[in-house]
């Protein structure tokens, strides 16, 4: 049966195409939502871009039919219309009659009363407003079209039970036909890893599916030594294997604090730019979001303003360069690599419109980016450019996204199975025993 969906302002600002996501049902956009969206149209942020797109979508629909009577959306019989409330919320429901939220709820209540035989559902990303809607008898829900449970995030690695014969073949030939994932009955995705076990003999072997997808190659040893860094866990070995593979243009690394995401990426970037000269330079950036209260404007040039935000990068560089206290006293610092032009640190603010060829790009803390911002970054890649996104979906400082709809998780889900990309979820913390226990307990 058809349902009536009443959309809140924040749903349309989050996804301008959300009005078309209920194609077989009726969609009602309160006119007060359009008024609120009008307040955002001049913003230069993503909210402003989304607000302008919502207006364009509604204007295009307006040219097809009356928005008051309803405009068909899609081929499944859905209708979109603009609604309004003919009366305020009853006094027992609120103490603020004229607030936009109350007028939006009043519209939803009127839709329910006008069509009592059709289920009316209020869609909002505002938790408190959803609670208020449910309290006055209107079922409410979050907009979850683009959500994927974080527990189901693709890890990039598998554990499979196989026969002794297959393990023996892997050791003898070095390659095997790509194994099948038992749960879905499909071959493992390209650039994924698998530990193959045999319960009969207790033997095991680790393989990586090649970009073509039809062959899996045996991984030997514990991984390469890159700028003095040796993998301490299988996950770190997998990460290095993807980071150093020039066939891949996109690598995503997800893991909690202390798993080595940034350190591994910088080490691989230095190896490919400074040692092997496969890329012209290592470009490092990260979103600018403070943890806690912002300390205000910072003085100096762009590089000076970015220094506090990029200090984790400098910390990792000091470790890789092996700078001791005596070296720093003699004037040695990580600035040597910057002066040589091997490493550049740039804000993401000015990346739109650029084309970046032959560079190793590291975007740290990518969980603070929206899907639109990540798309903007990845589409800047020119010929022979590699992009690495690192982050922890559980450490988000951006108030407009969460663990399930941020740009990093969005990329992991969308690029699964692509031959030019690879993903690894790092599990074991390697920073220190204290950091590992803190990540587990706090």
LINLIN-V277029 format. One record per pair of residues at least 12 apart in sequence whose ideal C-beta (glycine too) atoms are under 6 Angstrom apart, sorted by sequence separation. I is the first residue (numbers start at 1). J is the second residue. D is the distance in whole Angstrom. If there is no record, write none. Layout:
BEGIN
i=I j=J d=D
i=I j=J d=D
END
This chain:
BEGIN
i=89 j=102 d=5
i=194 j=207 d=5
i=205 j=218 d=6
i=206 j=219 d=5
i=269 j=282 d=4
i=37 j=51 d=5
i=108 j=122 d=5
i=223 j=237 d=4
i=239 j=253 d=6
i=67 j=82 d=4
i=193 j=208 d=5
i=89 j=105 d=6
i=122 j=138 d=5
i=318 j=334 d=6
i=393 j=409 d=5
i=5 j=22 d=5
i=37 j=54 d=5
i=89 j=106 d=5
i=192 j=209 d=5
i=223 j=240 d=5
i=317 j=334 d=4
i=391 j=408 d=5
i=85 j=103 d=6
i=88 j=106 d=6
i=121 j=139 d=5
i=122 j=140 d=4
i=123 j=141 d=6
i=125 j=143 d=6
i=160 j=179 d=6
i=190 j=209 d=5
i=389 j=408 d=6
i=5 j=25 d=6
i=121 j=141 d=6
i=123 j=143 d=5
i=314 j=334 d=5
i=85 j=106 d=4
i=188 j=209 d=5
i=190 j=211 d=5
i=288 j=309 d=6
i=3 j=25 d=5
i=4 j=26 d=5
i=5 j=27 d=5
i=6 j=28 d=5
i=7 j=29 d=5
i=85 j=107 d=5
i=2 j=25 d=5
i=190 j=213 d=4
i=366 j=389 d=4
i=9 j=33 d=5
i=83 j=107 d=5
i=236 j=260 d=6
i=244 j=268 d=6
i=352 j=376 d=6
i=356 j=380 d=5
i=367 j=391 d=4
i=85 j=110 d=5
i=239 j=264 d=5
i=243 j=268 d=4
i=357 j=382 d=3
i=366 j=391 d=4
i=367 j=392 d=6
i=354 j=380 d=5
i=356 j=382 d=5
i=357 j=383 d=5
i=358 j=384 d=5
i=359 j=385 d=5
i=360 j=386 d=5
i=361 j=387 d=5
i=362 j=388 d=5
i=363 j=389 d=5
i=364 j=390 d=5
i=365 j=391 d=5
i=367 j=393 d=5
i=9 j=36 d=4
i=355 j=382 d=5
i=101 j=129 d=6
i=357 j=385 d=6
i=167 j=196 d=6
i=284 j=313 d=5
i=351 j=380 d=6
i=356 j=385 d=6
i=367 j=396 d=5
i=368 j=397 d=6
i=108 j=138 d=5
i=368 j=398 d=4
i=167 j=198 d=5
i=178 j=209 d=5
i=370 j=401 d=6
i=374 j=407 d=3
i=13 j=47 d=5
i=16 j=50 d=5
i=160 j=194 d=5
i=162 j=196 d=5
i=164 j=198 d=5
i=373 j=407 d=6
i=170 j=205 d=5
i=310 j=345 d=5
i=156 j=192 d=6
i=157 j=193 d=4
i=158 j=194 d=4
i=159 j=195 d=5
i=160 j=196 d=5
i=161 j=197 d=6
i=164 j=200 d=6
i=167 j=203 d=5
i=178 j=214 d=6
i=211 j=247 d=5
i=371 j=407 d=5
i=13 j=50 d=5
i=16 j=53 d=4
i=164 j=201 d=5
i=370 j=407 d=5
i=374 j=411 d=6
i=16 j=54 d=5
i=167 j=205 d=5
i=178 j=216 d=5
i=229 j=267 d=5
i=369 j=407 d=4
i=306 j=345 d=6
i=367 j=406 d=5
i=371 j=410 d=4
i=175 j=215 d=5
i=176 j=216 d=5
i=227 j=267 d=4
i=226 j=267 d=5
i=367 j=408 d=5
i=12 j=54 d=5
i=175 j=217 d=5
i=366 j=408 d=4
i=93 j=136 d=5
i=227 j=270 d=5
i=174 j=218 d=5
i=227 j=271 d=6
i=193 j=238 d=5
i=226 j=271 d=5
i=170 j=218 d=5
i=23 j=73 d=6
i=266 j=316 d=5
i=23 j=74 d=3
i=31 j=82 d=5
i=24 j=76 d=4
i=20 j=73 d=5
i=23 j=76 d=5
i=24 j=77 d=6
i=25 j=78 d=6
i=26 j=79 d=5
i=27 j=80 d=4
i=28 j=81 d=6
i=29 j=82 d=5
i=30 j=83 d=6
i=31 j=84 d=5
i=263 j=316 d=5
i=267 j=320 d=6
i=24 j=78 d=5
i=262 j=316 d=6
i=23 j=78 d=4
i=28 j=83 d=4
i=19 j=80 d=6
i=281 j=342 d=6
i=282 j=343 d=5
i=283 j=344 d=5
i=284 j=345 d=5
i=285 j=346 d=5
i=281 j=344 d=6
i=285 j=348 d=5
i=36 j=100 d=6
i=32 j=100 d=5
i=274 j=342 d=5
i=273 j=342 d=6
i=32 j=103 d=4
i=32 j=104 d=5
i=30 j=104 d=5
i=283 j=359 d=5
i=30 j=107 d=4
i=280 j=358 d=5
i=281 j=359 d=6
i=282 j=360 d=5
i=283 j=361 d=5
i=284 j=362 d=5
i=285 j=363 d=6
i=286 j=364 d=4
i=287 j=365 d=6
i=279 j=358 d=6
i=280 j=359 d=6
i=286 j=365 d=5
i=289 j=368 d=5
i=279 j=359 d=5
i=279 j=360 d=4
i=287 j=368 d=4
i=287 j=369 d=6
i=28 j=111 d=5
i=273 j=360 d=6
i=272 j=360 d=5
i=269 j=360 d=4
i=227 j=320 d=5
i=269 j=362 d=6
i=265 j=362 d=5
i=6 j=108 d=4
i=262 j=364 d=5
i=6 j=111 d=6
i=291 j=397 d=6
i=4 j=111 d=5
i=289 j=397 d=4
i=289 j=398 d=6
i=14 j=125 d=6
i=11 j=123 d=5
i=4 j=118 d=5
i=11 j=125 d=6
i=10 j=125 d=4
i=3 j=119 d=5
i=4 j=120 d=4
i=5 j=121 d=5
i=6 j=122 d=5
i=7 j=123 d=5
i=8 j=124 d=4
i=10 j=126 d=6
i=3 j=121 d=6
i=5 j=123 d=6
i=265 j=388 d=5
i=21 j=145 d=5
i=18 j=143 d=6
i=265 j=390 d=6
i=262 j=390 d=6
i=261 j=390 d=4
i=11 j=143 d=5
i=256 j=392 d=5
i=249 j=386 d=6
i=250 j=387 d=5
i=251 j=388 d=5
i=252 j=389 d=5
i=253 j=390 d=4
i=252 j=411 d=6
i=252 j=412 d=5
i=259 j=426 d=4
i=259 j=429 d=5
i=260 j=430 d=5
i=249 j=420 d=5
i=250 j=421 d=4
i=251 j=422 d=5
i=252 j=423 d=5
i=253 j=424 d=6
i=254 j=425 d=5
i=255 j=426 d=3
i=258 j=429 d=4
i=248 j=420 d=6
i=258 j=431 d=3
i=248 j=422 d=5
i=258 j=435 d=4
i=242 j=422 d=4
i=257 j=439 d=5
i=256 j=439 d=5
i=239 j=424 d=5
i=238 j=424 d=5
i=235 j=424 d=6
i=235 j=426 d=5
i=235 j=427 d=6
i=233 j=428 d=5
i=232 j=430 d=5
i=211 j=419 d=4
i=189 j=416 d=6
i=189 j=417 d=4
i=190 j=419 d=5
i=191 j=422 d=4
i=150 j=393 d=6
i=150 j=403 d=5
i=150 j=404 d=6
i=147 j=404 d=4
i=147 j=405 d=6
i=154 j=412 d=6
i=146 j=405 d=6
i=154 j=416 d=5
i=148 j=413 d=5
i=156 j=423 d=4
i=156 j=424 d=5
i=156 j=425 d=6
i=155 j=425 d=4
i=46 j=370 d=6
i=46 j=372 d=5
END
